[in-house]
């Protein structure tokens, strides 16, 4: 059996006020082509198919076209789960009516506990369990159980799935969560503050494959068969070096065989260019990829009139401009202003805010001494 | 063949800041019961299933439950068309995947030209053509034709449908438009200003039945078989005397046989009560329907302290209060103010606005004379 694992399409996303829909349509066309040219048994989308719970009409249209191509024309079943960006109930309308056409949208716990069985010659029938995006509150409420964090919540959900007696020996789990230790990037919306969103991969090791969504960087977690496919495209400049695409998974009747990354190429790449204005403009004149979406970081230290205008003559899609070079002086001024307000007073306020009580005299003296030392070493630089 | 014709559900509607969802769920349960207890071959919803293009999640949930009961549990096909309140593309997501489960959502012209064929013992196969809500602009753009108004647009759409060669001799049309001469009420959103939204019933006379939506009053138009089912519930106080429900249509192999109105009873009726405060409060104490949604029109001519508070003690769901009695004096004052500004000048302005030119001297004299006569007759009263 061969299936595609993909996630985090974020259809309808705006990036620095630019619609990415045309690029999303282009990379999805590459994915559809792969399905057309290869013996794909299923396409799994592990959450965040839309960028927000009420997606724009054009994003709905694009998904409708892709789904019709894959399910109707290519007769390949698709399984979606809802992610934290999706509106679960909105996405799930008509799910019961779509099933027989091979379109499975799993956005509630009733459907989570009814596996989608897909037949294959090499692995026999395989049970796909879709876990809709779940925070601890939802699990607590629905299963009337006490769970404190995402880890416990996902443990409970896996237990519920394990109670199902299905006729398949091979089982695939689909989940949208933050598996412990995985790498983050800027475009993933945090699920919670301070680490309580992490889920241990240990809960998942008895499945034959775990198709994860949420993190945008393709990666495995703990085992070869517990993987993030990564997002469809780059959705923040922090993802500039990530290889985007989808994961092609093969199973046989003994379980997991392989997972390989298949690249997708967006018409506009997302890049950061760093350097002095003159050099960047010079390079832009012959850059074959001058249409890319760019963050430009100017290192010039002198004032420049209309840098954006000059850059856009050669790079029309500069989306963001940073001038760290110009800030050298500004930062020094800010540091002076901060000194004027008194570091010691600021630290006393901060300590009171955090601890709920004032510094003792001894603590106050120690802090004063540290600040003096730091200021002295600053002046030497 | 027996089918249900209903329309204008407006799920998710707020009425004077009160959600009508619980009432909508209650009347839909009555409709589902009818399907359960009668040999219904299909349920037709002629547009405006939602109250707005982005309906609230709770409205989507309700529709999902109703659709699952009728299509899945009772195995009765449903056909929806998009109305002017619905978001056609949003409503139409997954339509291709839902068809085989008996859920037909027709929200574009491609699907309009593929009839839904429903088999029956008494009428043979019947072709149902759903016409999504269409303004002239959409028809002009899609069919590259010149149409100026709704009437011409619907004539073109019927011509397109007539070009289809389908194997059925019996044909039903579903449309959401304003058929000429039909009665309006306050809760229908006008399609256009000044009459260009009217569609002649003459375009529809060659179908066996025409299931119309848009107008909230159940009524036939020109022929017994061209009908509005009316809305699911009362959606404005101007509809207080309308009998809400759905239409049960029977066809046989010769065509139209009968259309009967089946009532639906909302938990809260929508009523206007007119009278003096004291009498209304007295009547409310023993009114078995004191939970109804009310507009109360007080005829008292003297000032009353906190009338709403007094009324809500007996009628908790007073949604709107009118005090025409108190306005008698105010209206006289306003009339005097209007006189002071000069009716003749006001009429001259109005005439110039509408006609684009000033009154002639003879016209001006005639108007002055009329105003004098009117003022004289006013003073006599």
Interface residues (C-beta under 8 A of the other chain):
Chain A: X54 X57 X60 X61 X63 X64 X67 X68 X71 X72 X87 X89 X90 X92 X93 X94 X96 X97 X98 X99 X100 X101 X102 X103
Chain B: X54 X57 X60 X61 X63 X64 X67 X68 X71 X72 X87 X89 X90 X92 X93 X94 X96 X97 X98 X99 X100 X101 X102 X103
